[in-house]
Amino acid sequence: MEATVNKQAAIDGYAAFDAMDAEGAMKNISETIEWVVSGDSSLTGTYNGKDEVGGLWLQLLEKGFRTTPKEFIAEGDKVAVICDISLGGEQAGSVNVLSYDGDGRLIRFETYGGEELLDRTFRR
């Protein structure tokens, strides 16, 4: 897919997540998604498939997680999203790297930044 199509899919996904529309947020996600959470928290690891990702989202939302995208940068099959995140009354910056397949489905999600916030909120 074109970078602009992937960028729009990312924009739409973040908007749906913010609106608590799980179906809309999952719309362009592959059944075989790999969602990588870095850091050293009880959430750290790779979540495979929509069911595991949905479970992760529930854990985050139960603690009041919010993400506010500031900028979407698209090149080829990748979209980098510069975000502010908030969790448990604290804020941090992060960059998410989204990888799309040729059909415009999100196949991998990786986040960089905000690990310390996740580590404090979701202790091992």
C-alpha positions as CSV (number, residue, x, y, z in Angstrom):
1,M,0.0,0.0,0.0
2,E,1.0,3.6,-0.4
3,A,2.5,5.4,2.5
4,T,-0.5,7.8,2.5
5,V,-2.9,5.0,2.8
6,N,-1.0,3.5,5.7
7,K,-0.8,6.9,7.4
8,Q,-4.6,7.3,7.1
9,A,-5.1,3.8,8.6
10,A,-2.9,4.8,11.5
11,I,-4.8,8.1,12.0
12,D,-8.1,6.3,11.9
13,G,-6.9,3.6,14.3
14,Y,-5.7,6.1,16.9
15,A,-9.0,8.1,16.6
16,A,-11.0,4.9,17.1
17,F,-8.9,3.9,20.1
18,D,-9.3,7.3,21.7
19,A,-13.1,7.0,21.2
20,M,-13.0,3.6,22.9
21,D,-14.2,2.0,19.6
22,A,-12.4,-1.4,19.8
23,E,-13.9,-2.6,16.5
24,G,-12.9,0.5,14.7
25,A,-9.4,0.4,16.2
26,M,-9.0,-3.2,15.2
27,K,-10.4,-2.7,11.6
28,N,-7.0,-2.5,9.8
29,I,-5.1,-4.8,12.1
30,S,-4.0,-8.2,10.8
31,E,-5.1,-11.4,12.5
32,T,-1.4,-12.2,12.9
33,I,-0.4,-8.8,14.5
34,E,2.7,-8.7,16.6
35,W,2.4,-6.0,19.3
36,V,5.7,-5.4,21.1
37,V,5.8,-3.8,24.6
38,S,9.3,-2.9,25.7
39,G,10.6,-2.2,29.2
40,D,10.5,-4.3,32.4
41,S,6.9,-4.4,33.4
42,S,4.3,-7.1,33.8
43,L,3.1,-6.1,30.3
44,T,6.6,-6.5,28.6
45,G,6.6,-8.9,25.7
46,T,5.2,-9.6,22.3
47,Y,1.4,-10.0,22.0
48,N,0.3,-12.1,19.0
49,G,-3.1,-11.9,17.3
50,K,-6.0,-9.6,17.9
51,D,-7.2,-11.4,21.0
52,E,-4.0,-10.9,22.9
53,V,-3.7,-7.3,21.7
54,G,-7.3,-6.7,22.9
55,G,-6.4,-8.2,26.3
56,L,-3.4,-5.8,26.5
57,W,-5.6,-2.8,25.6
58,L,-8.0,-3.7,28.4
59,Q,-5.2,-3.9,31.0
60,L,-3.9,-0.5,29.8
61,L,-7.4,1.1,29.8
62,E,-8.2,-0.2,33.3
63,K,-5.3,2.0,34.6
64,G,-6.5,5.1,32.6
65,F,-4.1,4.9,29.7
66,R,-4.4,7.6,27.1
67,T,-2.4,8.2,24.0
68,T,-2.3,11.5,22.1
69,P,-0.7,11.4,18.7
70,K,1.2,14.6,17.8
71,E,2.6,13.7,14.4
72,F,2.3,10.9,11.9
73,I,5.3,10.3,9.6
74,A,4.8,7.7,6.8
75,E,7.4,6.1,4.5
76,G,6.7,3.0,2.5
77,D,5.2,0.3,4.7
78,K,6.1,2.1,8.0
79,V,4.3,4.9,9.9
80,A,6.0,6.5,12.9
81,V,3.7,8.1,15.4
82,I,5.0,10.6,17.9
83,C,2.8,10.6,20.9
84,D,2.2,11.8,24.4
85,I,1.0,9.1,26.7
86,S,-0.6,9.4,30.1
87,L,-1.1,6.7,32.7
88,G,-1.8,6.9,36.4
89,G,-1.7,10.7,36.4
90,E,1.8,10.8,34.8
91,Q,2.8,11.7,31.3
92,A,5.7,10.6,29.0
93,G,6.6,10.9,25.3
94,S,6.8,7.9,23.0
95,V,7.3,7.0,19.4
96,N,5.3,4.1,17.9
97,V,6.5,2.3,14.8
98,L,3.7,0.7,12.8
99,S,4.4,-1.8,10.0
100,Y,1.8,-2.6,7.3
101,D,1.6,-5.4,4.8
102,G,0.8,-5.0,1.1
103,D,-3.0,-5.1,1.9
104,G,-2.8,-2.2,4.3
105,R,-3.1,-4.3,7.4
106,L,-1.1,-3.5,10.5
107,I,1.3,-6.4,11.1
108,R,3.7,-5.1,13.7
109,F,3.5,-2.4,16.4
110,E,6.5,-1.3,18.4
111,T,6.7,1.4,21.0
112,Y,9.8,3.3,22.1
113,G,9.7,5.6,25.2
114,G,7.4,5.7,28.2
115,E,8.8,2.4,29.5
116,E,9.6,3.8,32.9
117,L,5.9,4.9,33.2
118,L,4.7,1.4,32.3
119,D,7.3,-0.2,34.6
120,R,6.0,1.9,37.6
121,T,2.4,1.3,36.8
122,F,2.6,-2.4,35.9
123,R,5.3,-3.7,38.3
124,R,6.5,-7.3,37.7
